[in-house]
Amino acid sequence: MKFGQQLRTSLIRDYYYYYISYDDLKNSLKTPYVTEPTPSDPHPQRRAWTEDDEQRFVTELEGELDKVFTFQRVKSGEIVRRIKSSEKEVNEVLARQQRIIEGGARDGEEAPSEEDFMLLEEDLSDVIADVHDLAKFTQLNYTGFQKIIKKHDKMTSWHLKPVFAARLKAKPFFKDNYDAFVVKLSKLYDLVRTRGNPIRGDSAAGGGQQNFVRQTTKYWVHQDNITELKLIILKHLPVLVFNPSKEFDVKDSAISSIYYDNTDTWELYTGRLKKTEGAEAIRLRWYGGMDSETIFVERKTHREDWTGEKSVKARFALKEKNVNAFLAGKMTVESVFEKMRKDGKKSEKEIADLEQLAREIQYRVITRKLKPVTRSFYNRTAFQLPGDARVRISLDTELTMVREDNLDGRQRAGKNWRRMDIGIDYPFPQLPPEDVERFPYAVLEVKLQTQAGQEPPEWVRELTSSHLVEAVPKFSKFIHGTAICQPNRINLLPFWMPQMDVDIRKPVSHRFGISRPVNSAGYSTGDEQLDDDSDDDSVRGEGEENGDVDSEDARRLREYRQGRDPYEYRNGGVNALDVEERIAAQPLNSEDYPLYDSDEEDEEDALLAAKKAGGPKYWILLSKQKLERAGDLGLKLLSKIAPLPKPTPIPSNGATVGGLVAGNEVQAKRFKAPPGKRIHVPVRVEPKVYFAAERTFLSWLQFAIILGSIAATLLNFGDTVSLASAWGFTVIAAIALLYSAGLYLWRVDKIRKRRATGSYHDKYGPTALCVGLFAAVAVSFGLRIREDGWFER
């Protein structure tokens, strides 16, 4: 969708006059025609862009920037005042409730009613909707300025982008951080929702939680949807504040982790990517700025489901000043926990477990020569009931991966356990491009602890299936950062890499998102009161129904927004599918169509390597490839010529968008890794997979033995026909034996390497065996009948 169309479909009615006039600015970039348009030349050449045109355009652009900036400042101040007013009202109601409970009520004072709390909840919901609308307004206008500047530079060849960047910094309407609003509203909404009795418990993020197991699913969130997602979650779960007595500070949400690995073998990266049994990740994590004194040493261990164990994360705390000595083995494990043992706050068994963990990590770092390789930084907003870990949702924004190694002749961390030239100053402008990867999305983690057979809350299911998130199972910051920052050393890429090139934004889900109370005056374009897909008068704006002066604005807004995406609200507003879902929902041309060409990439890589080396190996591989392609082409031609029934093509219903339909063909994108690299497709391997392959081989072996026994029996008859039949059955038995042995070895090799090779089933072997057995029996019967002279009778 073009931005002008996106702007029209995303307008908020109450903010209608304060958006960037994108269409007017775009028209200002068009100079008059040199000659009048004619039927033969409807688009003649335009006059060249002059300095006067530039000054005129810049003046208009400055006016639009000033309009947007002023409105954003005013609206932000209004939200702050409304939050303070709501806070005052909530505190007054709760104080009155507390006086009634304690028996110190004033004369004529009554306890707060359910209606009082409902009114407070509606007021807060309205404020939440205001924050949502302002965030959308800011994001949309910032995108508009970026788009129009890009269009200006392209159409006029005058470079305005660097100059206007300074003017944007002078009026940074887009730099407002809404996290403070979210935290404050979360606290107030939780007080009102629980009627003044919020759930209390331990909110500690580190100290009390040493070993914990959760069912975790991960999602990507587009930057446009971050604030809306936070506001939706806070209406169900409060923001988890680790220190409620302290005023909210942005740096309190910062989390940094240093991941370790062997820079020669990359064994920890490979193990975590392939999800091998017992694969470990070792990292050092701290919360807040670089001045944090407490460092958590963590080890994550992957366990396969068939083992009956769960993947677990274990950690212990270490003082920052002792980290280098501990990792080098100069500091003993006993001295690390000496103070903990003296304090007596933990039992001897807990301390012994921590000592065992520290001893194993220290041994692993020293013996495996593990060094710091990748740092991940992000700001985390966690949502959870204090002391209740059944549902925990965290949203990591401003995710950044940074190189920490000393490779390529640069001393980044030196002999220290982390580099010291950066802190939490996102976006880390001092770093060279090759040292940093700024992840374009936020990462949502939904962590559930539910009993067997228990379903997660309904709102969680709605959230994770909405347009706001894109599921990316098993996404890892360590794996992604290492693969991106080490392009010359990492050749095995995670399976989500091709997904980075797909726009994860989706059409708005029907009746899901931030909504205002029914009696509220304002609403956004997503509300039901203004449905622009209806042409009749039965669907009107709120102002139209009441017959007030807002009906004219609603009419003009509807007329302005006629260019919406025809697929956005198809089928009554049901959420349309994203790119991968649309591809998966359509039948593909081949039943063995590979989504990732991992095997082909291996063959092409081997061919390229042989071509560089030269010699007969290259010509052998090239001839093999040509013969395989010629054989495939011959099979396709035979399948087209063969007189077999062909499926009738089903006409497209137009439900597929994004350029995926060409006639009646579904155009599916094949993801291909760069030369020399391979996409790792996760394959789950359990012991029963090996047993299944072995049972299949034994079945073939049993069949071959039966055929061999038949052949041996026929030899005992001694005549010519029996000898010929015995030879036929013996040949078939030997072929079946060799074929099954080769197939078994191939399958075991692929299973051991965890390769998803499209299909493990045998399409040709059973058919060929049946045909050969039928031919042998038919020939045997024919010879016997001929010898006995049955045809002569």
Secondary structure as the mmCIF struct_conf table of DSSP 4:
data_model
#
loop_
_struct_conf.conf_type_id
_struct_conf.id
_struct_conf.beg_label_comp_id
_struct_conf.beg_label_asym_id
_struct_conf.beg_label_seq_id
_struct_conf.end_label_comp_id
_struct_conf.end_label_asym_id
_struct_conf.end_label_seq_id
HELX_RH_AL_P HELX_RH_AL_P1 PHE A 3 SER A 10
HELX_RH_3T_P HELX_RH_3T_P1 ARG A 13 TYR A 18
BEND BEND1 TYR A 19 TYR A 19
HELX_RH_AL_P HELX_RH_AL_P2 TYR A 22 SER A 28
TURN_TY1_P TURN_TY1_P1 LEU A 29 LEU A 29
HELX_LH_PP_P HELX_LH_PP_P1 LYS A 30 PRO A 32
STRN STRN1 TYR A 33 TYR A 33
BEND BEND2 VAL A 34 THR A 35
BEND BEND3 PRO A 39 SER A 40
BEND BEND4 PRO A 42 HIS A 43
HELX_LH_PP_P HELX_LH_PP_P2 PRO A 44 GLN A 45
STRN STRN2 ARG A 46 ARG A 46
HELX_LH_PP_P HELX_LH_PP_P3 ARG A 47 TRP A 49
HELX_RH_AL_P HELX_RH_AL_P3 GLU A 51 GLU A 102
TURN_TY1_P TURN_TY1_P2 GLY A 103 GLY A 103
HELX_LH_PP_P HELX_LH_PP_P4 ALA A 105 ARG A 106
TURN_TY1_P TURN_TY1_P3 ASP A 107 GLY A 108
HELX_LH_PP_P HELX_LH_PP_P5 ALA A 111 SER A 113
HELX_RH_AL_P HELX_RH_AL_P4 GLU A 114 THR A 156
HELX_RH_AL_P HELX_RH_AL_P5 LYS A 161 ALA A 170
BEND BEND5 LYS A 171 LYS A 171
HELX_RH_3T_P HELX_RH_3T_P2 PHE A 173 LYS A 175
HELX_RH_AL_P HELX_RH_AL_P6 ASP A 179 ARG A 193
TURN_TY1_P TURN_TY1_P4 THR A 194 GLY A 196
BEND BEND6 ALA A 205 GLY A 206
TURN_TY1_P TURN_TY1_P5 GLY A 207 GLY A 208
BEND BEND7 GLN A 210 GLN A 210
STRN STRN3 ASN A 211 PHE A 212
STRN STRN4 GLN A 215 VAL A 221
HELX_RH_3T_P HELX_RH_3T_P3 GLN A 223 ASN A 225
HELX_RH_AL_P HELX_RH_AL_P7 ILE A 226 LEU A 234
TURN_TY1_P TURN_TY1_P6 LYS A 235 HIS A 236
BEND BEND8 LEU A 237 LEU A 237
STRN STRN5 VAL A 239 VAL A 239
BEND BEND9 PHE A 242 PHE A 242
TURN_TY1_P TURN_TY1_P7 PRO A 244 SER A 245
BEND BEND10 LYS A 246 LYS A 246
HELX_LH_PP_P HELX_LH_PP_P6 GLU A 247 PHE A 248
HELX_RH_3T_P HELX_RH_3T_P4 VAL A 250 SER A 253
STRN STRN6 ALA A 254 ASP A 261
TURN_TY1_P TURN_TY1_P8 THR A 263 THR A 265
HELX_RH_AL_P HELX_RH_AL_P8 GLU A 267 LYS A 274
TURN_TY1_P TURN_TY1_P9 LYS A 275 LYS A 275
TURN_TY1_P TURN_TY1_P10 GLU A 277 GLY A 278
STRN STRN7 GLU A 280 TYR A 287
BEND BEND11 GLY A 288 GLY A 289
TURN_TY1_P TURN_TY1_P11 MET A 290 ASP A 291
STRN STRN8 THR A 294 THR A 301
HELX_RH_3T_P HELX_RH_3T_P5 ASP A 305 THR A 307
TURN_TY1_P TURN_TY1_P12 GLY A 308 GLY A 308
STRN STRN9 VAL A 312 LYS A 319
HELX_RH_3T_P HELX_RH_3T_P6 GLU A 320 ASN A 322
HELX_RH_AL_P HELX_RH_AL_P9 VAL A 323 ALA A 328
TURN_TY1_P TURN_TY1_P13 GLY A 329 GLY A 329
BEND BEND12 MET A 331 MET A 331
HELX_RH_AL_P HELX_RH_AL_P10 VAL A 333 VAL A 336
TURN_TY1_P TURN_TY1_P14 PHE A 337 PHE A 337
HELX_RH_AL_P HELX_RH_AL_P11 GLU A 338 ASP A 343
TURN_TY1_P TURN_TY1_P15 GLY A 344 GLY A 344
BEND BEND13 LYS A 346 LYS A 346
HELX_RH_AL_P HELX_RH_AL_P12 GLU A 348 THR A 367
TURN_TY1_P TURN_TY1_P16 ARG A 368 LYS A 369
STRN STRN10 LYS A 371 GLN A 384
TURN_TY1_P TURN_TY1_P17 PRO A 386 GLY A 387
BEND BEND14 ARG A 390 ARG A 390
STRN STRN11 VAL A 391 ARG A 403
TURN_TY1_P TURN_TY1_P18 ASP A 408 GLY A 409
BEND BEND15 ARG A 412 ALA A 413
TURN_TY1_P TURN_TY1_P19 GLY A 414 LYS A 415
BEND BEND16 ASN A 416 ARG A 418
BEND BEND17 MET A 420 ASP A 421
BEND BEND18 ILE A 424 ILE A 424
TURN_TY1_P TURN_TY1_P20 TYR A 426 PRO A 427
TURN_TY1_P TURN_TY1_P21 PRO A 429 GLN A 430
BEND BEND19 LEU A 431 LEU A 431
HELX_RH_3T_P HELX_RH_3T_P7 PRO A 433 ASP A 435
STRN STRN12 VAL A 436 ARG A 438
BEND BEND20 PRO A 440 TYR A 441
STRN STRN13 ALA A 442 LEU A 448
TURN_TY1_P TURN_TY1_P22 ALA A 452 GLY A 453
HELX_LH_PP_P HELX_LH_PP_P7 GLN A 454 PRO A 457
HELX_RH_AL_P HELX_RH_AL_P13 GLU A 458 THR A 464
TURN_TY1_P TURN_TY1_P23 SER A 465 SER A 465
BEND BEND21 SER A 466 SER A 466
TURN_TY1_P TURN_TY1_P24 HIS A 467 LEU A 468
STRN STRN14 GLU A 470 ALA A 471
TURN_TY1_P TURN_TY1_P25 PRO A 473 LYS A 474
HELX_RH_AL_P HELX_RH_AL_P14 LYS A 477 CYS A 485
TURN_TY1_P TURN_TY1_P26 PRO A 487 ARG A 489
STRN STRN15 LEU A 492 LEU A 493
TURN_TY1_P TURN_TY1_P27 PHE A 495 TRP A 496
HELX_RH_3T_P HELX_RH_3T_P8 MET A 497 ASP A 501
BEND BEND22 VAL A 502 VAL A 502
HELX_LH_PP_P HELX_LH_PP_P8 PRO A 507 SER A 509
TURN_TY1_P TURN_TY1_P28 HIS A 510 ARG A 511
BEND BEND23 GLY A 513 GLY A 513
TURN_TY1_P TURN_TY1_P29 VAL A 518 ASN A 519
BEND BEND24 ALA A 521 ALA A 521
TURN_TY1_P TURN_TY1_P30 THR A 525 GLY A 526
BEND BEND25 ASP A 527 ASP A 527
TURN_TY1_P TURN_TY1_P31 GLU A 528 GLN A 529
TURN_TY1_P TURN_TY1_P32 ASP A 532 ASP A 533
BEND BEND26 ASP A 536 ASP A 536
TURN_TY1_P TURN_TY1_P33 ASP A 537 SER A 538
BEND BEND27 VAL A 539 VAL A 539
HELX_RH_AL_P HELX_RH_AL_P15 GLU A 542 ASN A 546
TURN_TY1_P TURN_TY1_P34 GLY A 547 GLY A 547
BEND BEND28 ASP A 548 ASP A 548
TURN_TY1_P TURN_TY1_P35 VAL A 549 VAL A 549
HELX_RH_AL_P HELX_RH_AL_P16 ASP A 550 TYR A 560
TURN_TY1_P TURN_TY1_P36 ARG A 561 GLY A 563
TURN_TY1_P TURN_TY1_P37 PRO A 566 TYR A 569
HELX_RH_AL_P HELX_RH_AL_P17 ARG A 570 GLY A 573
HELX_LH_PP_P HELX_LH_PP_P9 VAL A 574 LEU A 577
HELX_RH_AL_P HELX_RH_AL_P18 VAL A 579 ALA A 585
BEND BEND29 GLN A 586 GLN A 586
HELX_LH_PP_P HELX_LH_PP_P10 PRO A 587 LEU A 588
BEND BEND30 ASN A 589 SER A 590
TURN_TY1_P TURN_TY1_P38 GLU A 591 ASP A 592
BEND BEND31 LEU A 595 LEU A 595
STRN STRN16 TYR A 596 TYR A 596
HELX_RH_AL_P HELX_RH_AL_P19 SER A 598 ALA A 613
BEND BEND32 GLY A 615 GLY A 615
HELX_RH_AL_P HELX_RH_AL_P20 PRO A 616 ILE A 641
BEND BEND33 ALA A 642 ALA A 642
HELX_LH_PP_P HELX_LH_PP_P11 PRO A 647 SER A 652
BEND BEND34 GLY A 654 GLY A 654
BEND BEND35 GLY A 658 GLY A 659
STRN STRN17 VAL A 661 ALA A 662
TURN_TY1_P TURN_TY1_P39 GLY A 663 ASN A 664
STRN STRN18 GLU A 665 VAL A 666
HELX_LH_PP_P HELX_LH_PP_P12 ALA A 668 ARG A 670
STRN STRN19 PHE A 671 PHE A 671
HELX_LH_PP_P HELX_LH_PP_P13 ALA A 673 PRO A 674
TURN_TY1_P TURN_TY1_P40 PRO A 675 GLY A 676
STRN STRN20 ARG A 678 ILE A 679
HELX_RH_AL_P HELX_RH_AL_P21 PRO A 687 LEU A 715
TURN_TY1_P TURN_TY1_P41 ASN A 716 PHE A 717
BEND BEND36 ASP A 719 ASP A 719
HELX_RH_AL_P HELX_RH_AL_P22 THR A 720 ARG A 752
TURN_TY1_P TURN_TY1_P42 LYS A 753 ARG A 754
BEND BEND37 GLY A 758 GLY A 758
BEND BEND38 HIS A 761 HIS A 761
BEND BEND39 LYS A 763 TYR A 764
HELX_RH_AL_P HELX_RH_AL_P23 GLY A 765 GLU A 787
TURN_TY1_P TURN_TY1_P43 ASP A 788 GLU A 792
#
